[in-house]
């Protein structure tokens, strides 16, 4: 790290020693325009940072830290195809996926996906049973599941208008398999095998389990066009091995990360659910946020401010957790999507040079729909001895009584967390001064959803720049998978004794095998 960066880091450490920054009410009384001066708006997204432990001095130091990390250059690198995914020696192309005019190969991939969706939606192509598609089952996990899931749930109104409903088959799960088969007309179902690598064991097993069921049926007669499977992947050759014709393979660029892939053909189930126009608007929304991120100075740049604030809490206030609480049922899958995005991207201890990072990286992120969380874990938010920053997310319109009620509850919670209460009986006391950010969307539309997801993607990228880590790989998740593969292979060869396992795992494995 350069001297300037270290100097800014030291300066922030000094500022963090001043406990008065945690007195939110005092901060508000010191500055009458605090709420407005710390709120920013871009397109459909309004963000109020004023209930946070920040002062103009802290913000300015955080921005200096961002400058010292060469963030401007790194943002340019993201958008100009530099090999920023250093361990895999490739760029990160998720922002290209949503460009109005992406490179030729991407536009071809997008057009192919649109064509396939049109063919199925219009009934020109049928399933391998000669029937029209009514249901799409997404067979995929991680980013190949969470991306479509958050987006389809968020756009439920549009999905309800379309004729296609979407189900998910993510984990290996006999019960889920049975429930899909028993509750869905599988002859009218299109199975979308969604896997960037086509090497993910869960997805392959689930896809083969479904295929085994389908081929047993006498009237399963795939033709060149009528197929019950499409495959969305960056590994085209392997897709053909799965036995679908090339026309049903939906390729996407290999440099688009799995958890950043909803904009690519991994979004096929979303496209089937909401249609082409809305899907394009989803991409355009994300592109608007990209433009804001690229072109706005850091002091007004929403993703940059969100990231720098999270750095402040994680590294200078030593807060280990981070909560994301949408007060809208249609955003209930946002925390799970963001959990993968943040923790798989930045939950790392090595920097881009392979050196150990000297500070903490990704916070532990969790969350749920606000109304449900309020009656579950908010007690700890208000009175636990530990504090965590919270993102509250509300949707303003179109306003109904129910929506208004939810929004008022959200505001009441953030106000209560900040202002606390002073009761004679100590156990009823809420200490207050608990920080939060409130994000308001004008409406939940394809465009505003695109803006929101893109905002968080860029926040995560900025965090990674400050920590100097590669947010586009996930080496940590490989270890457990390879141990599992090794055990399975040795069980098959009857050579389990060759596997070196600790005593606890040996004992537990013996229990598992006893039940075979
Ligand atoms: O195991 C983690 C992971 O590699 C994620 O990064 C990814 O989103 C998920 O598995 C699924 O991968 P794929 O799309 O290649 O099946």
Boltz pocket constraint, residues with backbone or C-beta under 6 A from the ligand:
constraints:
  - pocket:
      binder: B
      contacts: [[A, 141], [A, 142], [A, 143], [A, 144], [A, 194], [A, 195], [A, 196], [A, 197], [A, 198], [A, 199], [A, 200], [A, 203], [A, 258], [A, 259], [A, 344], [A, 474], [A, 477]]
      max_distance: 6.0
